[in-house]
Amino acid sequence: MDNDIVLVLRAMVRGAYDLQQLRMQSGLRLCANFRAKLKAQGADTEDEDDAEEAEKKKESAIKLIKAEYRRLTDGITSEKGKVAMKKLDLTGSPLISSAAEFALVDSYIALERQEAKQFRDLTGTLEEIPIYRDYLVNVTGIGPAMAGVLVAYLDPKRARHVSSFWKYGGLDVANGSGRSRREEHLVEREYLDKNGETKTRLGCYVQSVFEDQAHGRSRAIVPALGLRVAQCL
């Protein structure tokens, strides 16, 4: 396999996930900014200790904000996606009532589009790599994003056995039992709180093993990637 193209792919994958993290942080700030208005619309904006519940509430809030954005821009958006600002009327909007708020939502949506494009662009590079073109592309559940991480970060030359990848993916045996959410298997990992700030908490090994050392901190590239590694091997 051409090492140069793998290095390019790794940079593309890293860039795509960096952009994803930026979009997630922007989404949290977006929700915080519109919290009072969302509550007035009946949305549940109370803080949640459970990460999954908090994520569901955030996604629900962003969905409401984006729906209002689409309503306001319906009919005044060109084929290229550019909004005719002179025709924009924010009068009576229950959520987006100022140009500054509109700009904030517009910026978030632009990040979403750019993130989606970054992940789509992985396909062209992956198609030049035999392991993707001849094998991974046909594996159910592995799309360009997952394949990009597999090819860019898993080097067969560094593993003496197939089981080495199982361990790297968090599917090995630890303390006499398989990896799990047991206390003895948990490791410290980073997450973004409701204000978009980086905090740490205990999580399972699978979600924490893939670290981006170039950024000087641990960051999960793809949660639960170990399961996909096992499926490939």
Secondary structure, 3 states (H helix, E strand, C coil): CCHHHHHHHHHHHHHHHHHHHHHHHHHHHHHHHCHHHHHHCCCCCCCCCCHHHHHHHHHHHHHHHHHHHHHHHCCCECCCCCECHHHCCCCCCCCCCCHHHHHHHHHHHHHHHHHHHHHHHHHHHHCCCHHHHHCHHHCCCCCHHHHHHHHHHCCHHHCCCHHHHHHHCCCCEECCEECCCCHHHCEEEEEECCCCCEEEEEECHHHCCCCCHHHCCCCCCCCCHHHHHHHHC
